[in-house]
Amino acid sequence: MDNNTILNVQAIKKYFPVRRGFFQQVIGWIKAVDGVDFEIKRGKTLGLVGESGCGKSTVGRVLLNLLDLDGGKVTYREQDINGLSQNKMKTLRKEMQIIFQDPFGSLNPRMTAGQTIEEGLRTLGIRGRAERKRRVNQLLEMVGMSSSGADRYPHEFSGGQRQRIGIARALSVEPSLIVCDEPVSALDVSIQAQIINLLKELQNQLGLSYLFISHDLNVVGYISDTVAVMYLGHIMEYAPAEALYDNPLHPYTRALLSSIPTPDPDDRRERQTLSGDVPSPFNPPPGCKFQGRCPIVEDRCRKDEISFYAAGENHVARCWKVVE
């Protein structure tokens, strides 16, 4: 891992037990994340994109140790975070924060915006009440809100304003890495643009690194430097954003990109629709996990595990056929 890499993820796995019967015996495992690799550079954004249920949010929670790993390794600033004690992880979480998908459910309805942000300031060790109040006002203004909102409760704000409070809360402990778990999917389109631009401004201003999780390829393409396309617990394609959008290789990536709506009524491009259903992560098929929906599948795809194939500088795809 070079000095410019803030987070390195190597073959991480997260399985959830399936229980049955009176004694709740384990009869199998849901393979939510099954061998995922990527890295995030300092001050850069990695977009993690895929359909709902592919394991994107699970990856984000594993990185923050909110879920225990079942395999693999997560390295933050050259420090292996696997198996860290609760106290050590609490210290490390000052540098690794998360912005949640639901801007209302992630806020305590009994606490004002100011009190919500102050929690992080206490963790940071700011004890003086006047200093905390000054910092709260500064953070609210930093995310585009008036300091007068510090005394209001979550139900008094719009969805976009609540998400800004969530961003201010994440910034309160002065992190270096933020996991953005679908931070705009619950917002109106016009508000989405405001929040995305705010995140980009904060990144430029504070040098933040993001893991940006989303199912919206338009949003991911706009904010990301690198994109990882995920399907059934696996990364299918990994490339710089420009290279992936200009030259998508994996059939799954191509289908996702062709489904993006276009504002041009004269655009008659051919849509690549996917047939079939997503396999169960409880009993995934051998070989390529995309085989049941792939338009170019062959016998070889149904037998052996498919590895990454290089298709250019930092561009890899989990498909032997499109690369060869």
DOTI-24806 format. One record per residue (C-alpha): residue number from 1; residue in one letter; z, y, x. Coordinates in steps of 0.001 Angstrom, whole numbers. Layout:
<atoms>
(atom NUM, 'A', (Z, Y, X)) ...
</atoms>
This chain:
<atoms>
(atom 1, 'M', (0, 0, 0)) (atom 2, 'D', (-1071, 3321, 1539)) (atom 3, 'N', (1041, 6482, 1541)) (atom 4, 'N', (-1059, 7991, -1253)) (atom 5, 'T', (-148, 5202, -3681)) (atom 6, 'I', (2899, 5894, -5849)) (atom 7, 'L', (2859, 2656, -7871)) (atom 8, 'N', (1456, -742, -7000)) (atom 9, 'V', (1318, -3588, -9508)) (atom 10, 'Q', (581, -7127, -8324)) (atom 11, 'A', (-73, -10062, -10677)) (atom 12, 'I', (2653, -9110, -13175)) (atom 13, 'K', (3404, -11463, -16063)) (atom 14, 'K', (5429, -11073, -19223)) (atom 15, 'Y', (5817, -13984, -21639)) (atom 16, 'F', (7735, -13987, -24915)) (atom 17, 'P', (9238, -17252, -26235)) (atom 18, 'V', (8131, -18753, -29559)) (atom 19, 'R', (11042, -20495, -31280)) (atom 20, 'R', (11106, -22907, -34187)) (atom 21, 'G', (13554, -25010, -36137)) (atom 22, 'F', (17239, -24789, -36962)) (atom 23, 'F', (18241, -24707, -33286)) (atom 24, 'Q', (15507, -22186, -32433)) (atom 25, 'Q', (14042, -24339, -29703)) (atom 26, 'V', (11321, -22816, -27530)) (atom 27, 'I', (8003, -24470, -28385)) (atom 28, 'G', (5743, -22192, -26353)) (atom 29, 'W', (5133, -18745, -24962)) (atom 30, 'I', (3188, -15656, -25996)) (atom 31, 'K', (1375, -14546, -22842)) (atom 32, 'A', (1411, -10803, -23500)) (atom 33, 'V', (678, -9879, -19876)) (atom 34, 'D', (-781, -12593, -17687)) (atom 35, 'G', (-1520, -11492, -14134)) (atom 36, 'V', (-2283, -7756, -14131)) (atom 37, 'D', (-3048, -5803, -10942)) (atom 38, 'F', (-3608, -2071, -10415)) (atom 39, 'E', (-2338, 935, -8506)) (atom 40, 'I', (-1710, 4591, -9298)) (atom 41, 'K', (-2295, 7330, -6736)) (atom 42, 'R', (-65, 10373, -6354)) (atom 43, 'G', (-1094, 13156, -8714)) (atom 44, 'K', (-3693, 10950, -10435)) (atom 45, 'T', (-4072, 9254, -13813)) (atom 46, 'L', (-4812, 5594, -14495)) (atom 47, 'G', (-6108, 5000, -18013)) (atom 48, 'L', (-5195, 1610, -19505)) (atom 49, 'V', (-7419, 934, -22486)) (atom 50, 'G', (-8004, -1937, -24885)) (atom 51, 'E', (-7662, -3125, -28463)) (atom 52, 'S', (-4304, -3225, -30224)) (atom 53, 'G', (-2266, -6260, -29189)) (atom 54, 'C', (-3859, -6701, -25757)) (atom 55, 'G', (-581, -6024, -23912)) (atom 56, 'K', (-994, -2371, -22874)) (atom 57, 'S', (2402, -1131, -24077)) (atom 58, 'T', (4114, -4215, -22660)) (atom 59, 'V', (2730, -3301, -19232)) (atom 60, 'G', (4217, 198, -19542)) (atom 61, 'R', (7648, -1123, -20457)) (atom 62, 'V', (7612, -3690, -17655)) (atom 63, 'L', (6870, -946, -15114)) (atom 64, 'L', (10005, 926, -16185)) (atom 65, 'N', (12112, -2252, -16197)) (atom 66, 'L', (12639, -1893, -19942)) (atom 67, 'L', (11401, -5490, -20051)) (atom 68, 'D', (12113, -8073, -17354)) (atom 69, 'L', (9203, -9475, -15369)) (atom 70, 'D', (8334, -13169, -15579)) (atom 71, 'G', (6176, -13026, -12475)) (atom 72, 'G', (4487, -10676, -10047)) (atom 73, 'K', (5711, -7550, -8332)) (atom 74, 'V', (6026, -3832, -9129)) (atom 75, 'T', (6388, -1495, -6162)) (atom 76, 'Y', (7291, 2173, -6620)) (atom 77, 'R', (7138, 4365, -3506)) (atom 78, 'E', (7230, 1214, -1329)) (atom 79, 'Q', (10359, -22, -3143)) (atom 80, 'D', (10274, -3308, -5051)) (atom 81, 'I', (11903, -2547, -8413)) (atom 82, 'N', (12212, -6186, -9495)) (atom 83, 'G', (15805, -7276, -9884)) (atom 84, 'L', (17331, -3865, -9173)) (atom 85, 'S', (20871, -3374, -10472)) (atom 86, 'Q', (21416, -1247, -13555)) (atom 87, 'N', (22887, 1601, -11511)) (atom 88, 'K', (20001, 1631, -9026)) (atom 89, 'M', (17458, 1465, -11834)) (atom 90, 'K', (19210, 4324, -13637)) (atom 91, 'T', (18763, 6460, -10527)) (atom 92, 'L', (15132, 5431, -10202)) (atom 93, 'R', (14384, 6267, -13846)) (atom 94, 'K', (14840, 9931, -13005)) (atom 95, 'E', (11513, 9579, -11209)) (atom 96, 'M', (9834, 7304, -13797)) (atom 97, 'Q', (9750, 8510, -17396)) (atom 98, 'I', (7949, 7611, -20630)) (atom 99, 'I', (6382, 9530, -23520)) (atom 100, 'F', (6383, 7423, -26681)) (atom 101, 'Q', (3706, 6979, -29314)) (atom 102, 'D', (5781, 8038, -32335)) (atom 103, 'P', (6865, 11679, -31849)) (atom 104, 'F', (9364, 11457, -34734)) (atom 105, 'G', (10875, 8018, -34190)) (atom 106, 'S', (11467, 8734, -30500)) (atom 107, 'L', (13739, 11720, -31274)) (atom 108, 'N', (17305, 11504, -32556)) (atom 109, 'P', (17283, 13200, -35996)) (atom 110, 'R', (20939, 14248, -35522)) (atom 111, 'M', (20252, 16162, -32325)) (atom 112, 'T', (18538, 19521, -31946)) (atom 113, 'A', (15583, 19918, -29599)) (atom 114, 'G', (17862, 21624, -27088)) (atom 115, 'Q', (20431, 18815, -27185)) (atom 116, 'T', (17687, 16215, -26742)) (atom 117, 'I', (16408, 17910, -23596)) (atom 118, 'E', (19923, 18596, -22308)) (atom 119, 'E', (20622, 14859, -22053)) (atom 120, 'G', (18213, 14641, -19148)) (atom 121, 'L', (19685, 17715, -17499)) (atom 122, 'R', (23156, 16124, -17529)) (atom 123, 'T', (21654, 13033, -15903)) (atom 124, 'L', (20142, 15311, -13266)) (atom 125, 'G', (23635, 16662, -12545)) (atom 126, 'I', (23322, 20165, -14019)) (atom 127, 'R', (26865, 20759, -15304)) (atom 128, 'G', (26927, 24460, -16106)) (atom 129, 'R', (26251, 25130, -19791)) (atom 130, 'A', (24474, 28421, -19103)) (atom 131, 'E', (22251, 26819, -16484)) (atom 132, 'R', (21381, 23949, -18851)) (atom 133, 'K', (20475, 26408, -21603)) (atom 134, 'R', (18273, 28375, -19221)) (atom 135, 'R', (16543, 25204, -18100)) (atom 136, 'V', (16038, 24014, -21717)) (atom 137, 'N', (14363, 27313, -22592)) (atom 138, 'Q', (12209, 27059, -19488)) (atom 139, 'L', (11091, 23517, -20353)) (atom 140, 'L', (10267, 24446, -23949)) (atom 141, 'E', (8136, 27342, -22762)) (atom 142, 'M', (6503, 25067, -20184)) (atom 143, 'V', (5241, 22770, -22976)) (atom 144, 'G', (4027, 25693, -25092)) (atom 145, 'M', (6978, 26198, -27458)) (atom 146, 'S', (9262, 29113, -28166)) (atom 147, 'S', (12793, 28912, -26770)) (atom 148, 'S', (14057, 29742, -30278)) (atom 149, 'G', (13184, 26148, -31257)) (atom 150, 'A', (16073, 24799, -29179)) (atom 151, 'D', (18452, 25019, -32161)) (atom 152, 'R', (16162, 23285, -34649)) (atom 153, 'Y', (16140, 19597, -35643)) (atom 154, 'P', (13148, 17197, -35371)) (atom 155, 'H', (12329, 17294, -39106)) (atom 156, 'E', (11766, 21046, -38820)) (atom 157, 'F', (8841, 20588, -36430)) (atom 158, 'S', (5264, 19389, -36854)) (atom 159, 'G', (4078, 16165, -35189)) (atom 160, 'G', (2486, 18036, -32292)) (atom 161, 'Q', (5632, 20091, -31716)) (atom 162, 'R', (7768, 16935, -31706)) (atom 163, 'Q', (5528, 15408, -29075)) (atom 164, 'R', (5887, 18563, -26982)) (atom 165, 'I', (9669, 18128, -27214)) (atom 166, 'G', (9237, 14533, -26057)) (atom 167, 'I', (7213, 15766, -23087)) (atom 168, 'A', (9866, 18377, -22275)) (atom 169, 'R', (12534, 15665, -22408)) (atom 170, 'A', (10545, 13532, -19958)) (atom 171, 'L', (10117, 16517, -17622)) (atom 172, 'S', (13828, 17410, -17738)) (atom 173, 'V', (14718, 14949, -14953)) (atom 174, 'E', (11829, 16109, -12740)) (atom 175, 'P', (9903, 12796, -12601)) (atom 176, 'S', (6975, 11899, -10382)) (atom 177, 'L', (5464, 9204, -12643)) (atom 178, 'I', (5168, 9289, -16442)) (atom 179, 'V', (4055, 6393, -18641)) (atom 180, 'C', (2196, 7945, -21585)) (atom 181, 'D', (2273, 5215, -24254)) (atom 182, 'E', (-437, 6290, -26715)) (atom 183, 'P', (1043, 9808, -26853)) (atom 184, 'V', (-1656, 11270, -29133)) (atom 185, 'S', (-2637, 8381, -31420)) (atom 186, 'A', (-275, 9533, -34207)) (atom 187, 'L', (-1532, 13142, -34124)) (atom 188, 'D', (-4418, 14985, -35780)) (atom 189, 'V', (-7568, 15264, -33671)) (atom 190, 'S', (-7200, 19020, -33082)) (atom 191, 'I', (-3584, 18517, -31972)) (atom 192, 'Q', (-4613, 15609, -29744)) (atom 193, 'A', (-6800, 17942, -27696)) (atom 194, 'Q', (-3920, 20394, -27257)) (atom 195, 'I', (-1527, 17692, -26040)) (atom 196, 'I', (-4110, 16170, -23661)) (atom 197, 'N', (-4862, 19585, -22149)) (atom 198, 'L', (-1120, 20231, -21831)) (atom 199, 'L', (-671, 16959, -19936)) (atom 200, 'K', (-3504, 17872, -17572)) (atom 201, 'E', (-2049, 21347, -16965)) (atom 202, 'L', (1381, 19869, -16217)) (atom 203, 'Q', (-173, 17365, -13840)) (atom 204, 'N', (-1912, 20105, -11893)) (atom 205, 'Q', (1190, 22273, -11916)) (atom 206, 'L', (3792, 19632, -11008)) (atom 207, 'G', (1750, 16992, -9186)) (atom 208, 'L', (2568, 14289, -11742)) (atom 209, 'S', (1105, 10789, -11808)) (atom 210, 'Y', (310, 9201, -15182)) (atom 211, 'L', (-231, 5757, -16604)) (atom 212, 'F', (-2088, 6753, -19761)) (atom 213, 'I', (-2161, 3968, -22365)) (atom 214, 'S', (-4606, 4311, -25248)) (atom 215, 'H', (-7214, 2544, -27380)) (atom 216, 'D', (-9320, 5733, -27577)) (atom 217, 'L', (-11966, 5660, -24851)) (atom 218, 'N', (-12949, 9290, -25428)) (atom 219, 'V', (-9418, 10431, -24621)) (atom 220, 'V', (-9059, 8035, -21687)) (atom 221, 'G', (-12362, 9151, -20180)) (atom 222, 'Y', (-11337, 12804, -20371)) (atom 223, 'I', (-7907, 12536, -18743)) (atom 224, 'S', (-8234, 9572, -16347)) (atom 225, 'D', (-9289, 9318, -12725)) (atom 226, 'T', (-9391, 5508, -12838)) (atom 227, 'V', (-9710, 3216, -15865)) (atom 228, 'A', (-8538, -367, -16399)) (atom 229, 'V', (-9927, -2216, -19438)) (atom 230, 'M', (-7492, -4801, -20805)) (atom 231, 'Y', (-8077, -7812, -23059)) (atom 232, 'L', (-5606, -10536, -24050)) (atom 233, 'G', (-3193, -9816, -21207)) (atom 234, 'H', (-5873, -9532, -18510)) (atom 235, 'I', (-7702, -6663, -16832)) (atom 236, 'M', (-11416, -7186, -17503)) (atom 237, 'E', (-12841, -4214, -15598)) (atom 238, 'Y', (-11327, -1700, -13188)) (atom 239, 'A', (-13194, 1287, -11800)) (atom 240, 'P', (-13215, 5045, -11235)) (atom 241, 'A', (-13638, 6691, -14643)) (atom 242, 'E', (-17065, 8154, -13899)) (atom 243, 'A', (-18426, 4848, -12588)) (atom 244, 'L', (-17098, 2875, -15547)) (atom 245, 'Y', (-18514, 5228, -18183)) (atom 246, 'D', (-21876, 5622, -16400)) (atom 247, 'N', (-22288, 1929, -15588)) (atom 248, 'P', (-20044, -376, -17650)) (atom 249, 'L', (-20470, -3981, -16544)) (atom 250, 'H', (-18238, -6296, -18529)) (atom 251, 'P', (-19544, -7166, -22032)) (atom 252, 'Y', (-16196, -6152, -23512)) (atom 253, 'T', (-16315, -2728, -21858)) (atom 254, 'R', (-19880, -2221, -23066)) (atom 255, 'A', (-18908, -3098, -26638)) (atom 256, 'L', (-15944, -703, -26568)) (atom 257, 'L', (-18063, 2153, -25237)) (atom 258, 'S', (-20872, 1543, -27735)) (atom 259, 'S', (-18362, 1856, -30583)) (atom 260, 'I', (-17457, 5452, -29676)) (atom 261, 'P', (-18656, 7740, -32509)) (atom 262, 'T', (-21218, 10380, -31575)) (atom 263, 'P', (-21583, 13798, -33225)) (atom 264, 'D', (-25386, 13663, -32872)) (atom 265, 'P', (-26965, 12362, -36123)) (atom 266, 'D', (-30197, 11642, -34253)) (atom 267, 'D', (-28494, 9321, -31787)) (atom 268, 'R', (-30012, 5922, -32585)) (atom 269, 'R', (-28485, 3940, -29741)) (atom 270, 'E', (-27933, 255, -30346)) (atom 271, 'R', (-24391, -734, -31177)) (atom 272, 'Q', (-22983, -3807, -29427)) (atom 273, 'T', (-20797, -5321, -32106)) (atom 274, 'L', (-18435, -8171, -31288)) (atom 275, 'S', (-18319, -11300, -33420)) (atom 276, 'G', (-15434, -13710, -33687)) (atom 277, 'D', (-11691, -13120, -33496)) (atom 278, 'V', (-9327, -12383, -30638)) (atom 279, 'P', (-7776, -15685, -29461)) (atom 280, 'S', (-4053, -16184, -29865)) (atom 281, 'P', (-2011, -15247, -26783)) (atom 282, 'F', (146, -18257, -27718)) (atom 283, 'N', (-2706, -20631, -26915)) (atom 284, 'P', (-5414, -18766, -24958)) (atom 285, 'P', (-8577, -20712, -24067)) (atom 286, 'P', (-9217, -21980, -20531)) (atom 287, 'G', (-11666, -20010, -18467)) (atom 288, 'C', (-12647, -16489, -19500)) (atom 289, 'K', (-10387, -15099, -22225)) (atom 290, 'F', (-13340, -13233, -23742)) (atom 291, 'Q', (-15551, -16312, -24087)) (atom 292, 'G', (-15229, -16615, -27897)) (atom 293, 'R', (-16705, -13140, -28488)) (atom 294, 'C', (-19014, -12749, -25494)) (atom 295, 'P', (-22779, -12481, -26201)) (atom 296, 'I', (-23714, -13862, -22746)) (atom 297, 'V', (-21218, -16739, -22479)) (atom 298, 'E', (-22202, -19912, -20599)) (atom 299, 'D', (-20525, -23263, -19930)) (atom 300, 'R', (-19139, -22031, -16619)) (atom 301, 'C', (-17190, -19321, -18486)) (atom 302, 'R', (-15328, -21946, -20550)) (atom 303, 'K', (-14026, -23993, -17642)) (atom 304, 'D', (-12525, -22221, -14639)) (atom 305, 'E', (-10449, -19048, -14455)) (atom 306, 'I', (-12756, -16089, -13819)) (atom 307, 'S', (-11822, -13916, -10839)) (atom 308, 'F', (-12746, -10304, -10151)) (atom 309, 'Y', (-16203, -9658, -8716)) (atom 310, 'A', (-16916, -6486, -6745)) (atom 311, 'A', (-19676, -4308, -8166)) (atom 312, 'G', (-19328, -1188, -6031)) (atom 313, 'E', (-16703, 958, -4373)) (atom 314, 'N', (-13384, 287, -6158)) (atom 315, 'H', (-15362, -1153, -9102)) (atom 316, 'V', (-14576, -4746, -10110)) (atom 317, 'A', (-15286, -6805, -13211)) (atom 318, 'R', (-13920, -10161, -14345)) (atom 319, 'C', (-17378, -11565, -15039)) (atom 320, 'W', (-19547, -13496, -12593)) (atom 321, 'K', (-22699, -13147, -14651)) (atom 322, 'V', (-23036, -9353, -14869)) (atom 323, 'V', (-22368, -8910, -11144)) (atom 324, 'E', (-24534, -11749, -9821)) 
</atoms>
